[in-house]
Amino acid sequence: MNNKTIKCRDCGKEVEVKLSNNPRYKRKYCDKCSKERKKSWDNLWKVKIEDCEDEE
């Protein structure tokens, strides 16, 4: 496996990540931000229409 230094799109830190031999998707986030994004995505079903703001 190869190691590559990336700049996280959320926090801006440069981190070294392990890449597999044939990656399907390029890494864009550090592990911490990636976990937070996954948690938010998993809880997306809990958002109700009443929680959203109107633009009016």
Secondary structure, DSSP 8 states (H G I E B T S, - for coil): -EEEEEE-TTT--EEEEEE-SS-SS---S-HHHHHHHHHHHHTGGG--GGGS----
